[in-house]
Amino acid sequence: MRSLTEVIESHIIELLEGNDEDAVSLRRKELAERFGCVPSQINYVLRSRFTPERGYLVESQRGGHGYIRILRICYETPEARLRHLDDLVGDSITEQEAKRLLVSLQSRGLLDLRERLLIEVALRHVDDMGESVFDVSPYKRNVLQAELLKRMLRSLVLS
């Protein structure tokens, strides 16, 4: 049996897919009433399932006539996709953050399983070498991992 969070997420994704645009406008209160939950449950779904890492932006207007607008991020050019990936990775990234990002990119069809696993192995190797052979601080290892991840993602996007 699916959780309420998964049901709400599926409903919103169906609305996005059924819409000609890459956006949908909703009312938090109406969604909560439809699924028999409190509006904070809708907020949780939006914060956890509709993130930039997963390819979405959420605009919210609170108040009596408040709405939620969910936009699917689309990239017109490979350069736009690169900028987005660079922003997601940032200047430093932990192994867990990198894995979450890679899984998200795979689920969005930007990476396949083999590419994701190869990148994970390379990042783990950099971390292991930095810790055991070169005695690099955890922060600097995270910086190295971020740089390697960005370079590998760039090469995949541009290929």
Secondary structure, DSSP 4 states (H G I P E B T S, - for coil): ---HHHHHHHHHHHHHHTSSSSEEEE-HHHHHHHHTS-HHHHHHHHHHHS-GGGTEEEEEE-STT-EEEEEE---SSHHHHHHHHHHHH-S---HHHHHHHHHHHHHTTSS-HHHHHHHHHHHHHHHHHHHHTS---HHHHHHHHHHHHHHHHHHHHH-
